[in-house]
Amino acid sequence: MDVAPTAAAPTGRRLLAMVFLPFAAAYYVSFLFRNVNSVVFPELTQEFDLSAGALGFLTSVYFLTFGGAQLPLGILMDRYGPRRVNATMLLVAALGAVVFASAAGLSGLVLGRALIGLGVAVCLMSAMTAFVLWFPLERMATLVGWMLLVGAIGALSATKPVELALRVIDWRTLFVALAGYTVCASLAILCFVPEKARPPVRATLRRQIAEVGTILRNRGFWSVGLVAACQQGVALSLLGLWAGPWMRDVADLDRVELAQNLLFAAGAFGVGAVLCGSLSDRLTLRGVPPLLTYLTGCIACTVAMIPIVLGFGSASLLLWILYMGLASFGALSYALLAGRFPKEMAGRVVTALNMVTFLLAFGVQAGVGAIINLWPVVDGRYAFEGYRTAFGLCWLLQVASVAWLAYAERRNLRGQTTYRCL
């Protein structure tokens, strides 16, 4: 049943509250789900006797189903609207949390984690699609930045607050509580987000699918999107799992200290997202191409990862804050790409980029675990050589993508002054 307000289109702050806040509630829990294993991993490895490879695969399954669902859900959003699709899929995430909480073995954990990833797959993309429908394109970077700040608050909640919660309740009860919150977020979107009045979709489903191919064949999509996928895919996969073990094994932090460091790193990602979006919008008004701001930020992020690869554990807090804060520049790609395609394709454009990002994140998170597993575990700790090798390969991936962006977009970097680059 459709219960969204449709009589009078809201405006101003009321519009911002009715569109932004319900989607923000959903995106908050999606980020919490994404990063919670970075703190609960000791319970999971002990109770289920998980190796580094098994832990990496389990946690990365979220990214696999998340990424794989992007294009189908993007088509559905362009056809039925972001509100209905997101509200429905959140119920799948709630089911996944219950399955995860009741798991008796690795297979149950994997199934639950997969359903969670599937259910929250369009939390950010539905919000972005709604922003395209309701707000001027010039506000996109700022709105996306604020939404990423909400996601960072979710990541913050998955660090120190989760560590404190686990002193009172067990991890299974925690996931049941998250399932209940997710149901409430679904109802908030369904009941409060207005339905945008727009002309009926005349394109057939076959044509909409064919237009996805047009997006994926667009050279500009890949030149702008690939660096974002590499930057954010690596950063989010590390924050979601391997930053915690790295802080334990390389920086020699205990659980309380690493949870605190993860909290600050996640906060840096959110604050960085707001600053990057606002900075890009302000520089655009001064004639600085958004693409140049994007490239500069991505280069800085790549440089910031070098000390982490080299294992400077004594400065772990500062290193991860700097790296995660600069990783937020990758989010500018959504605003750039939104301006390159028609509005009616917005859902498919942002989900196509998200598909690439999270399939890459799946490969990174699982691959890092597989590489670390090549070295012996000593006293329950993973070898530094494993971290250095795995993180070093991630860094090379980012370097290659930044170099490709600079080469492929060299003409736009010299002459672009608006979001519409093609």
N, C-alpha and C positions, 0 to 999 in steps of 0.2 A: 504494500500500500504506500502511495506517495503522500507524505505528510508535510513536505517542505512548503514554506510560505511562498506564494506566487502572485498574490493580488497586486501589491505595489512594490516596485523594485526599490530596495533600500539604497541609500546614498551615504556619502561621507563616512563618519566614524561608525555609524550603525552598519554600513556595508562591510567595512573592514572587520568589525567584530563578528558579524554573522558568517563571513566567508573565511576569515583567517583563523579565528579561534577554534572552531570544531576540527578543521583540518590539522591545526597545530596539535590538538590533543591526540590525534591519531599518530602524527609523525613523532611525537614525544615517545610513545610506547614502542614504535618501530625501532627507534634508535636504542632504547633500553634493551629490547630483545636482542638487538644486533651485538651489543657489547657486554651483556651480562656474563657470558662465559669467561671473560678475562678475569673475573673475580671468583666465580664458582668452580673454576677448573680444578682446584685441589680436591673438592668433594667428588667431582665426577671421575677424576683419574683414580682416586682411592676406592670408591664404591664399585666401579666397573672395571678397574684394572686396565685403564686405557694407556696405550703408548702415545708418543708425540704424533705419530702418523694418524692414529685413530682419532685423537683429540682434534687434530687439524681438519680431518675429513668431516667429523661430526659438526664442528662449528661452521665449516665452510658450506655445508649443505644448504644453509640459510641463503647464501649468495647464489647457489645453483638454481634453486626453485625461484628465488627472487628475480634473477636475471632472465631465466627461461620464460617467465610469465609476462615480461614487459610488453612485447609486441602484441600478443592476443589481447591483453588488458588495455593497451593503448588504442586498439581498434574499437574495443567496446566503449571506452571513454568518449571517443569522437562520435560514436553512434548513440549512446545512451546518456552521456554526461558523466563528469567525474564524481558527482555526489553519490549517485546510485551505485556505481561500481565500487567505490571505496568502502561505503557502508556495508555492502554485501561481503566483500573480501575480508573485512576485519573480523567477521564471525568465523571465517576459516582459521584466522590466526588464533582466535580464542580457543578453538577446538585443538589446534596444535599445542598450545600451552598446557592444556589439560592432558593430552597424550604424553607430552614430555614429562609432566609431573608424575604420571602414573607408570612410567617406563620401568620394565623389569630387566632390561638389558640394552645393549648398544643399538639393536634394531629399533626398539621403541623410541630411544632417544633420537635416532636419525629421522624416523617418521615424524615425530613431533616437531623437530627443528625444521624439517622440510615444509610442513604445513604452516609453521609460523612465517617462514620466508615467503611462501606463496601468498599468505593472507595480508601481509603488510607491503606487498610488492609495489603498490601504487600510492602509498601514503604521501610521498613527496610529489610524485608526478601528477596525481590528481589535484593537489594544491596548486601546482604550477599551471595546469590546464585551466583551473578555475580563475587564477590570476589573469591569464591571457583573455578569458571571456569577460571578466568584470572590470579590469583596470587598464589604464594606458600602458603601452609597451615600455615607456620611459621609466616606469616605476618597477619594472620586473626585477632588476638586479637588487634593488633595496628590499623588496618583498621576499625574494628568494634568500637574501642574506638573513633576514629576521626569521624565516622559517628554519634555516640551518642552525640558527642560534637555539631555537626550540629543540631541534634534534640534539644539539650539544648538551642541553639540559637533561635530555633523556640519557645521553651517554654519561653525564655526571652522576645521574641517579643510579647508573649501573656500576659505579665504583665505590666510593666510601659509604654512601647510604646502603648499598647492598651488603657490604662487609659488616656494617652495624646491624642490619636486619638479620643476617645469618647468625648473630649472637643470640637472637631471640627465637627465630623460627628456622626450620630446615629449608633446603633448597626446593623441595617439592611444594611446600606450602607457599613459598615465594611465587612459583609459577602459577599456582591456582589463583593467587591474588592478581597477578598480571592478566590472567584470562578474564577475570571479572571487570577489571579496568577497561580492557579492550572492547568488551560488549558495550560498556557505557559510552566509549568513544564512537562506536558505530551508531548508536542511537542519537548521539549529539549531532552527527553529520546528517542523518536522515531527517531529524526533526527541525533543525535550525538553519541549515544552509539553504538559501533560496535557489530555486530552479531558474536558470537563465533562459529567458525567452529567445529562441533562435529559430531560423527556418528549418523545416524538416530535412533530414539527410536524404538527398536525392541519389547519391552514389550507391551503387549496389555493394554488398559485402565483398564481392570479388574485386570490384574496383578499389575499394579501400585497402584490401590486401595488396593489390598491385602497386598502389601508391607507397606502401612501405618499401617495396623494391626501389622505387624512385628515390626515396630518402637514403637508402643504403648504398645506392650507386652514385650519390652526390659527392663529388670530391671535397667540397667544402665541409660537408658533415664529418668526414673522416679527418681532415686536417685540423679542425677545431676540436672535434669530439675525442679523438684518440688520446691526445695529451691529457684531457680531463679524466678519461677512463683510467689511464695509467697512474696519474697523480692521486686521484681519489680512491681508485681501486686498491692501490698499495696502502695508502694511509689508513683507510677504513678497515682493511683486513688486518693490519698490524694493531690498530687500536682495539679492534674487536676481539683479539685473542693474544697475539704474540708479543705485544708490548709488555703485558703482565709477566710472562715467563722471562723475557729479556731483563726486565728490572730485577727480578729475583735472582737470575743466574749470572748476569753480567754486572749489574750495579750492586748486587748483594743486598737487596732490600728485603725486609720481612713483609708479611702480608699486609699489615696495617700501613706501612710506608708505601708499598707499591699501589695500594688502593688510593692513597692520597695523591700520589703522583699521577695516576691515571685520571683522577678527578680534575686536576689542573690541566692536563693535556686535552681532555675532552672539552673543558671550558674554553681553552685557547682556540679550538676548532670553531666553536660557536661565536666567540667574540670576533675572531678573524673573519668569519663569514659576513657578519654585519659590517665590519670595517671595509672589507673588500668590495661589497656591493655598493656601499655609500661612496667609497673612494672612486669606483668606476663611474658612477653616475655624475659625480662632481667634476671629474676630469673630462668626461665627455662634453659637459657644458663649456669647458675651457678649450675645447678643440683637440683634446688628446684622444686618439682612437681607442675604443674599448678593447680592441684586439691587442693593442700594444700593452695596455695595462694587464691584460690576461697573460700574455707571453712573459712579461717581466716577473709577474708573481709566480708563474710556474717554474721559471729559471731559479728564482730565489728558493723555492721549496726544494728543488732538486739539490741545490748546494747545501741546504740545511740538513739533508739526510746523511751527508758524508760522515760527520762525527758519530752518528748512531751506528753506521756500518762498521766504523773503525773500533767501536766498543768503548767510547769514553764514558764509562759507567759513573764516574765520580760527579759528572755534571748532568746526570740523566734527567732531572726535573727540567732544567733549562732547555736541554736539547729537544725533549719531546714537546714542550710548550711551543718552541720556535717552529719545529717541523709541522705540528698539527695546525698551528695558526696560519702558516703560509699555504698549507694544503687546501685551505678554503678558497684560494683563487681559482681552483678548478671549477667551482660552482658558477663562475661567470660564463662558462660555456653555454649554459641553458638559455640565458638571455641573448647571447650572440646567435645561437641556432634558431631561437624562436623568431628572430627577425628575418631569417632567410627563407622561411616557408609560410604559406597561407595559414591564417588562424584556424581554419577547419582541420588542419593537419597537426595542430599543436600537440594533441595527446600522443600521436604516433611519433612525432619528432623527439619529444622528451623521453618517451619510453624506449625508443630505439637507442638513444644515448645511454639510458640507464641499463638496458640489456647488456651493452658492451661493457659498461663499467662493472657490473656485478658478476658477470661471467668471468671477467678478468680477476675480480676480487676472489671468486671461488678458486680459480687456479692458483692465485698467490697464496691464499690462506692454507689450502691443502698442500701446495707445493713446498711452502716453507716448512711445514711439519714433516713432509717426506724427506727433505734435505737434512733437517736437523736429526732425523732418525738414523742417518747414515753414520753418526758418531755415537759412541757408547754413552749411556746414562751413568753418571757417577754420583752416588749419594742422593739420588732423586733429582739431580740437576742435569740439564742439557749442556752440551759442550759449546764453548765460545766459538770454536771453528765452524760449527754448524750454523750459528746465528750469522757470523760474518759472511759465509758463503751465500746463504739464502738471502740475506738483506742486500748483499752486494749485487746479486742478480736483479733484485727489484730496482735498485738504483740505476743499473744499466738500462733497464726497460724505460725508466722515466727520462733518462738522458736521450735515448733514441727518439722518443715521442716528441720531446721539446725541439730537438733538431729538425724533425720532420715538419712541425708547425712553423718554425721560422723559415724554412725553405719553401713550403707549399703556399704560405700566405704572405710572401715577401712583398707582393704588389699591394695587397690590402693594407699591410702594415705601413706603407708609405702614404696611402691616400684615403683610407677609410675614416669617416667622421660620424657615421651613424651605425645603428645595429644592422641595417640591411646592407650586407657586404657583397652580395652577388647581383 
